[in-house]
Amino acid sequence: MDHRKLAVSLAASLLVASSAMAAQSAQAPSRIVSDFAAWAGGRQNADALVHGLHNGSSITLATNGPTHNVSLAGFTPGAPMSFDEVREALASARASLAHLGVHHPTAEQIQAALLGGDVELASGRTRSLPGTVAVLGGNPNVASR
């Protein structure tokens, strides 16, 4: 067996694989934004969540409720997250809220699901969620609303 041919074949395979991984990584943020845009109250909120969580930077959310009331929330995650961690945190927050019957959450409900805190339900009852993301300083009550 010719070792040069084997080395060239292996190098070509690695190049193709690394190119595919790079393309997948470049698509990761936009795919996550698209997957969570409807849940987050729009593409702008989903973009703020994905990039803020990934970079560990400040996040501001604004949603409009069914009666045209505006809900605002803002927080800073404790540290940057990988895109896989961002997807997992958002999916977990969405599932926690869906379990409570909240499918179109307000900015404040999204914040509570991510950081931990009380979620007011349509029935007027309040439920406490543990959160999926650590806040800068480690205390979810420090986050501005």
N, C-alpha and C positions, 0 to 999 in steps of 0.2 A: 504494500500500500504506500502511495506517495504521500509523505507527511506534509509537503507543501500544499497539495490540493486539499488535504484535510484542514490545514490551517486557514487557507483562503475561504473554504466553505464555512468554517466555524466563524470567521471574522464577518463574513457576509450575513450570516444568520444573526449574529449579535447586533450588527448595524440595523437590520430590519426590525428586530425586536426593540431596540432602544428608540428607534424612530417612532414606532407604534406607541410605545409608552409615553414619549414626549407629546405626541399628538393627543393621547388620551388625557394627560395631565393638563394640557392647554384647554381642553374642552370641559374639564371638571367644574370650574367655577360657573361657567355659563349654563351648564346642564343642571347644576344644583339650584341656581337662581330660577331657571325655568320650572323645575320640579316643585319649588316652594312658593312661587309668585302668587298663585291664587290663595293659598293658605295665609300668606303673610300680608295680604291686603294690597298686593301690587308688586310689580317688578322692582320698583325703586326700594321698597322695604326689603324684599328678598335680596337684592344686591347689597344693601347696607348690612344685612345680617351675615351673608356669606363672606363678604370682604372684611367686615369688622371682626367677626369671629376668627377668620383665617389670619388676619394681621394683628389681632389683639388690640384693636383700636376702637375708639368710641363709636357707638351705634345709636342712631336716632330713628325712631319709628313713628309713623302717623297713619292712623286708619280712620275711615269714615264708617259709622254705624248705620243701621237700617233707618234710623230716624234723623240721619244727617248730622249726628253728634260726632265730634272729633275726639279721638283718643291719642294721646302722646305718651311716649316712653323713651327713656334713654339710659344706657349703661355702657360700661367698659368691661370686657372680659378680662380675666386675670392673666391670661397668656395667649399667645398665638396658638392656633389649632391647625392640624393638617386638614385638607379638604375632606378626607374620609371621616375625621372627627367632627367636622362641621356638619356633614350630611347626617351623621349618627345623632348629633345633638338636636338638630332640627327635626329629624324623624321622630325622635323620642319625645320632644316637646309637642309635636303635632299629635302623636298617639295619646299622650297624657291628656291633652285637651279634648280630643275626640272621645276618649273614655268618659269624660264628664258631659258629653253632648255638645261640646263647643267645636264647630267645624269652620266657622268664620270668625276667628278671634280678634279682639281689639288689640291695640299695641300693648296695653297694660297686661292683658292676658298672655300674650306672647312673652313679654318680659318675665312674668311670674313663672311660666312654664320653663323658661330657660334658666332663670336665676334662683327660682324658689320663691314662694310667697303665696299670698291668698288670691284666688280667682273668684270673682263674683259671677254667679251663674244667672241665666235668664229668670230662674225661679226666685231670685233674690237671695238664695243661700250662698254661702261662701265655702270654698274648699281650699285646702292648703296643698301645694305641690312642692316636692323637694328640689326641683330644678335639675338642669343637666350641664350647666356651665358655671365655673367659679368666677366670682366677681373680683375685680381689682381690690386688694385688701382683704379678701376672703369673707366679707360680710355682705350678703345680698341686700340688707337694709340700707347700705350706703348708696346704692344705685339711685340716681335721680329718676323721678317719674315725670 
